[in-house]
Amino acid sequence: MRRLPNDTITLTIPQLSFETLFGDPEFPSNAHGGNDTITVNVDGLTFINLVGDAAALLDHSRGGNDTLTVNIASENNTVIVDGDAQSMSGHSKGGNDTVTGDSTGSVRNGFTLYGDAEGAMSDHVQGGNDTVIGAFGGRSLNTLVGDGGTMSGDTHGGNDTLVALQTGQTGSALLYGDAFGLSDHAHGGNDNLTFTVGDDAQTGGGRLYGDGGGLSGEARGGNDTLTIVDLHGNVHFYSFLLIGDVDSMSGNAQGGNDVLAGGSYVDMLMGDARTYDPAAPGSITGGRDILNGKGGNDEMWGGPNSDIFAFDKGSGQDLIHDFNQGNTIVGSAAVEHDLIDVQDYGFADWAALKSLISDDASGNAVVHLTASDTITLQGVRTADLHVTDFIV
């Protein structure tokens, strides 16, 4: 396999330009891309598409381990960065790339960063283990994707790390661990997604998907970790949606075993998906997920399969929508055994905790952890709860 050279390139893009740049523009069939370092500085209104290797990786081609950085100093720019190619097919493999978009000193910009390819990843493609970093200023919507636009066939996503940092007062980001959609027998990687709220942030939010927008056919989600990090609490309005796998699951899709940790604000946590369309009753399988809303008044859905809802001191007034009921949404009759973990509150035993559980006016069991921290179990009565439902 021909190995292409390792290049180091630094460019400044002028105002009012439209640029598509490739790390290895002349890419022979079945070649191995070089390990390129490309830095682009954007000083004026422009559109740029930076690609680590070539327009397309075909057959047994391999992308290099590239370091791609776009720094945006002006307003109203559009930036797309692909770690390897614009599309990938055959048995091609992505490199282990580091892709960075930085608009911390500007406003009204948007970047979309892909660890591998912005378009289709099909056939037997293997995504690289990429690091995708987005640091953004104010009034911007940004998107970070671990692998590609879509994944089909027998593609497999890499084990990617996605990091979003809001530095401006306002702004938001969408994070997808693998792709916007996974179909056929595609398999998501085991990804780590983190959204950090910076010191100057006041309003905004984000959506974190462990895998992508949809799982269909026989597609499977990876075992992902989604985390919100708060550097301070001086925020006027903030909210996050964390979904362990995808927005929608259909066919015979299977979710991964995910870990979700919210922030100090009002969060919505869903272990597997928001909507389900099974090919047959019970054909969709959820993962065994762990959900922890942290602070704020959060809403949680474990989804199909047995999940753990964990609560730390200062958790707020939280609502669990589907305790021991997640399987019913996909038509499964399988017995589900969710758990509520309240170890952080230091109860002596089950008897001490049981005395703090009572039904509200609607007949829903409410666990009174402290004067300000409660857990409401929608559709569950106090009489339905037992010691085996809790980790004390």
PAVEX-63549 format. One line per 10 residues: for each residue x, y, z of C-alpha. Coordinates in nm, 2 decimals, always signed. Layout:
X Y Z; ...
***
This chain:
+0.00 +0.00 +0.00; +0.14 +0.34 -0.11; +0.20 +0.57 +0.18; +0.15 +0.94 +0.11; +0.38 +1.20 +0.27; +0.32 +1.38 +0.60; +0.25 +1.75 +0.54; +0.24 +2.05 +0.77; +0.04 +2.34 +0.63; -0.07 +2.67 +0.77
-0.31 +2.90 +0.57; -0.49 +3.22 +0.62; -0.82 +3.25 +0.42; -0.91 +3.59 +0.29; -1.25 +3.75 +0.31; -1.53 +3.66 +0.07; -1.39 +3.33 -0.04; -1.51 +2.97 -0.10; -1.25 +2.71 -0.04; -1.22 +2.33 -0.03
-0.89 +2.20 +0.09; -0.75 +1.85 +0.09; -0.46 +1.71 +0.29; -0.39 +1.45 +0.02; -0.55 +1.58 -0.30; -0.38 +1.33 -0.53; -0.50 +1.00 -0.36; -0.42 +0.68 -0.56; -0.64 +0.38 -0.52; -0.59 +0.18 -0.20
-0.33 +0.43 -0.07; -0.26 +0.53 +0.29; -0.30 +0.90 +0.36; -0.02 +1.09 +0.53; -0.03 +1.21 +0.89; -0.10 +1.58 +0.80; -0.11 +1.88 +1.02; -0.32 +2.16 +0.87; -0.41 +2.49 +1.04; -0.65 +2.73 +0.87
-0.70 +3.09 +1.00; -1.02 +3.25 +0.89; -1.01 +3.63 +0.90; -1.32 +3.72 +0.69; -1.66 +3.61 +0.57; -1.60 +3.28 +0.40; -1.70 +2.92 +0.35; -1.44 +2.65 +0.40; -1.44 +2.27 +0.37; -1.12 +2.12 +0.51
-1.06 +1.75 +0.44; -0.78 +1.55 +0.60; -0.72 +1.32 +0.31; -0.92 +1.30 -0.01; -1.27 +1.35 -0.15; -1.34 +0.98 -0.13; -1.18 +0.68 +0.04; -1.25 +0.37 -0.16; -1.17 -0.01 -0.16; -0.90 -0.06 +0.10
-0.78 +0.29 +0.13; -0.68 +0.42 +0.47; -0.69 +0.78 +0.61; -0.39 +0.92 +0.78; -0.38 +1.03 +1.15; -0.44 +1.40 +1.08; -0.45 +1.71 +1.30; -0.69 +1.96 +1.15; -0.76 +2.30 +1.31; -0.97 +2.59 +1.19
-0.95 +2.92 +1.39; -1.23 +3.17 +1.32; -1.16 +3.54 +1.41; -1.45 +3.71 +1.21; -1.83 +3.68 +1.19; -2.07 +3.49 +0.98; -1.85 +3.21 +0.86; -1.94 +2.85 +0.77; -1.69 +2.58 +0.83; -1.70 +2.20 +0.76
-1.41 +1.98 +0.86; -1.37 +1.61 +0.77; -1.11 +1.41 +0.94; -1.06 +1.18 +0.64; -1.29 +1.23 +0.34; -1.62 +1.36 +0.21; -1.74 +1.00 +0.17; -1.61 +0.65 +0.24; -1.69 +0.31 +0.10; -1.56 -0.05 +0.05
-1.32 -0.17 +0.32; -1.17 +0.18 +0.38; -1.06 +0.29 +0.72; -1.05 +0.63 +0.88; -0.74 +0.75 +1.06; -0.72 +0.85 +1.42; -0.77 +1.22 +1.37; -0.79 +1.53 +1.59; -1.04 +1.78 +1.45; -1.07 +2.13 +1.61
-1.30 +2.42 +1.54; -1.23 +2.74 +1.74; -1.45 +3.05 +1.72; -1.40 +3.16 +2.08; -1.32 +3.52 +1.99; -1.60 +3.58 +1.75; -1.98 +3.56 +1.71; -2.24 +3.43 +1.46; -2.03 +3.15 +1.33; -2.12 +2.79 +1.28
-1.89 +2.49 +1.23; -1.97 +2.13 +1.16; -1.68 +1.89 +1.25; -1.67 +1.52 +1.15; -1.42 +1.27 +1.27; -1.42 +1.08 +0.94; -1.66 +1.19 +0.66; -1.94 +1.44 +0.62; -2.12 +1.22 +0.37; -2.20 +0.85 +0.35
-2.00 +0.57 +0.52; -2.11 +0.25 +0.35; -2.02 -0.12 +0.29; -1.75 -0.23 +0.55; -1.60 +0.10 +0.64; -1.43 +0.14 +0.98; -1.42 +0.48 +1.14; -1.11 +0.60 +1.32; -1.08 +0.67 +1.69; -1.11 +1.04 +1.66
-1.10 +1.35 +1.89; -1.34 +1.62 +1.78; -1.32 +1.95 +1.97; -1.54 +2.25 +1.92; -1.48 +2.57 +2.12; -1.74 +2.84 +2.02; -1.82 +3.20 +2.09; -2.16 +3.37 +2.11; -2.47 +3.34 +1.90; -2.37 +3.02 +1.72
-2.50 +2.67 +1.65; -2.23 +2.41 +1.61; -2.23 +2.04 +1.53; -1.98 +1.77 +1.63; -2.00 +1.42 +1.48; -1.77 +1.13 +1.57; -1.78 +0.95 +1.24; -1.99 +1.05 +0.94; -2.31 +1.19 +0.79; -2.47 +0.84 +0.75
-2.36 +0.49 +0.83; -2.50 +0.19 +0.64; -2.41 -0.17 +0.54; -2.17 -0.32 +0.79; -1.99 +0.00 +0.89; -1.85 +0.03 +1.23; -1.80 +0.37 +1.41; -1.48 +0.45 +1.59; -1.44 +0.50 +1.96; -1.45 +0.88 +1.95
-1.41 +1.16 +2.19; -1.63 +1.47 +2.14; -1.57 +1.79 +2.34; -1.78 +2.10 +2.31; -1.69 +2.42 +2.51; -1.91 +2.72 +2.52; -1.70 +3.03 +2.58; -1.95 +3.30 +2.48; -2.26 +3.43 +2.66; -2.50 +3.25 +2.43
-2.46 +2.95 +2.20; -2.54 +2.59 +2.16; -2.41 +2.26 +2.00; -2.53 +1.93 +1.88; -2.31 +1.63 +1.95; -2.35 +1.29 +1.77; -2.12 +1.01 +1.87; -2.14 +0.84 +1.53; -2.36 +0.98 +1.26; -2.69 +1.14 +1.18
-2.83 +0.80 +1.09; -2.73 +0.44 +1.13; -2.90 +0.17 +0.92; -2.87 -0.19 +0.80; -2.61 -0.36 +1.03; -2.41 -0.05 +1.12; -2.26 -0.05 +1.46; -2.19 +0.26 +1.67; -1.86 +0.30 +1.85; -1.80 +0.34 +2.22
-1.79 +0.72 +2.24; -1.73 +0.98 +2.50; -1.93 +1.31 +2.47; -1.87 +1.61 +2.69; -2.03 +1.96 +2.68; -1.86 +2.21 +2.91; -2.04 +2.54 +3.01; -1.78 +2.81 +3.03; -1.74 +3.09 +3.28; -1.90 +3.35 +3.06
-2.20 +3.15 +2.95; -2.55 +3.28 +3.04; -2.80 +3.12 +2.81; -2.80 +2.83 +2.57; -2.79 +2.45 +2.58; -2.73 +2.15 +2.37; -2.82 +1.80 +2.26; -2.60 +1.50 +2.30; -2.67 +1.18 +2.12; -2.45 +0.88 +2.20
-2.49 +0.75 +1.85; -2.69 +0.97 +1.62; -3.03 +1.08 +1.49; -3.17 +0.73 +1.41; -3.11 +0.36 +1.44; -3.29 +0.14 +1.19; -3.28 -0.21 +1.05; -3.04 -0.42 +1.25; -2.82 -0.13 +1.36; -2.67 -0.12 +1.70
-2.57 +0.16 +1.93; -2.23 +0.17 +2.11; -2.17 +0.19 +2.48; -2.14 +0.57 +2.52; -2.08 +0.82 +2.80; -2.25 +1.16 +2.79; -2.15 +1.43 +3.04; -2.23 +1.79 +3.11; -1.96 +1.99 +3.29; -2.05 +2.32 +3.46
-1.76 +2.56 +3.54; -1.99 +2.80 +3.72; -2.36 +2.85 +3.81; -2.42 +3.21 +3.70; -2.66 +3.11 +3.42; -2.99 +3.27 +3.33; -3.14 +2.99 +3.12; -2.99 +2.66 +3.02; -3.12 +2.31 +2.93; -2.98 +1.99 +2.78
-3.12 +1.68 +2.61; -2.90 +1.38 +2.66; -3.00 +1.06 +2.47; -2.79 +0.75 +2.51; -2.83 +0.62 +2.16; -3.05 +0.81 +1.90; -3.36 +1.03 +1.86; -3.55 +0.74 +1.70; -3.52 +0.36 +1.69; -3.70 +0.15 +1.44
-3.70 -0.21 +1.30; -3.48 -0.44 +1.51; -3.24 -0.18 +1.64; -3.05 -0.24 +1.96; -2.93 +0.03 +2.20; -2.60 +0.03 +2.38; -2.52 +0.04 +2.75; -2.48 +0.41 +2.81; -2.40 +0.64 +3.10; -2.57 +0.99 +3.11
-2.47 +1.26 +3.36; -2.66 +1.60 +3.34; -2.56 +1.94 +3.47; -2.69 +2.19 +3.72; -2.99 +2.29 +3.51; -3.31 +2.15 +3.38; -3.21 +1.84 +3.18; -3.40 +1.57 +2.99; -3.22 +1.23 +3.00; -3.32 +0.93 +2.78
-3.14 +0.61 +2.80; -3.21 +0.49 +2.45; -3.43 +0.70 +2.23; -3.71 +0.95 +2.22; -3.94 +0.76 +1.98; -3.97 +0.39 +1.89; -4.11 +0.21 +1.58; -4.05 -0.17 +1.63; -4.08 -0.41 +1.33; -4.26 -0.65 +1.57
-4.36 -0.63 +1.93; -4.04 -0.63 +2.13; -3.81 -0.63 +1.83; -3.63 -0.32 +1.96; -3.39 -0.38 +2.25; -3.27 -0.11 +2.48; -2.94 -0.10 +2.66; -2.87 -0.12 +3.03; -2.82 +0.25 +3.10; -2.72 +0.46 +3.40
-2.89 +0.80 +3.42; -2.79 +1.07 +3.67; -2.95 +1.42 +3.63; -2.71 +1.58 +3.88; -2.86 +1.92 +3.98; -3.17 +2.09 +3.86; -3.53 +1.96 +3.82; -3.47 +1.68 +3.56; -3.69 +1.44 +3.36; -3.57 +1.09 +3.29
-3.67 +0.79 +3.07; -3.46 +0.48 +3.10; -3.62 +0.32 +2.79; -3.65 -0.05 +2.72; -3.45 -0.29 +2.94; -3.34 -0.26 +3.30; -3.17 +0.07 +3.39; -3.03 +0.25 +3.69; -3.14 +0.60 +3.79; -2.88 +0.75 +4.02
-2.92 +1.06 +4.24; -2.66 +1.27 +4.42; -2.71 +1.52 +4.70; -2.87 +1.83 +4.57; -3.03 +1.65 +4.28; -3.34 +1.87 +4.29; -3.70 +1.77 +4.21; -3.68 +1.50 +3.95; -3.93 +1.30 +3.76; -3.89 +0.94 +3.63
-4.14 +0.87 +3.35; -4.10 +0.50 +3.29; -3.98 +0.32 +3.61; -4.02 -0.05 +3.53; -4.23 +0.05 +3.23; -3.98 +0.10 +2.95; -4.04 -0.23 +2.78; -4.40 -0.15 +2.72; -4.32 +0.12 +2.47; -4.17 -0.13 +2.23
-4.44 -0.39 +2.30; -4.21 -0.62 +2.50; -4.36 -0.85 +2.77; -4.01 -0.91 +2.92; -3.98 -0.84 +3.29; -3.80 -0.52 +3.36; -3.62 -0.43 +3.68; -3.50 -0.08 +3.71; -3.31 +0.05 +4.01; -3.30 +0.38 +4.20
-2.95 +0.45 +4.34; -2.96 +0.69 +4.64; -2.64 +0.58 +4.81; -2.51 +0.94 +4.81; -2.78 +1.04 +5.07; -2.65 +0.80 +5.33; -2.97 +0.63 +5.45; -2.92 +0.38 +5.72; -3.13 +0.11 +5.55; -3.44 +0.05 +5.35
-3.67 +0.11 +5.65; -3.53 +0.47 +5.68; -3.59 +0.54 +5.31; -3.93 +0.37 +5.30; -4.07 +0.61 +5.56; -4.00 +0.90 +5.33; -4.20 +0.77 +5.03; -4.57 +0.86 +4.98; -4.82 +0.92 +4.70; -4.90 +1.26 +4.57
-5.24 +1.39 +4.48; -5.22 +1.21 +4.14; -5.13 +0.88 +4.30; -4.76 +0.89 +4.20; -4.50 +0.77 +4.45; -4.27 +1.05 +4.57; -3.94 +0.98 +4.74; -3.86 +1.27 +4.97; -3.48 +1.25 +4.99; -3.45 +1.59 +5.17
-3.67 +1.90 +5.21; -3.57 +2.01 +4.86; -3.47 +1.69 +4.68; -3.75 +1.46 +4.56; -3.80 +1.18 +4.30; -4.15 +1.14 +4.15; -4.22 +0.80 +3.98; -4.49 +0.86 +3.73; -4.75 +0.58 +3.72; -4.61 +0.40 +4.02
-4.77 +0.39 +4.36; -4.58 +0.37 +4.69; -4.74 +0.02 +4.76; -4.57 -0.10 +4.44; -4.21 -0.03 +4.56; -3.99 -0.27 +4.75; -3.64 -0.29 +4.89; -3.53 -0.46 +4.57; -3.61 -0.14 +4.37; -3.34 +0.07 +4.55
-2.97 +0.08 +4.61; -2.94 +0.24 +4.95
***
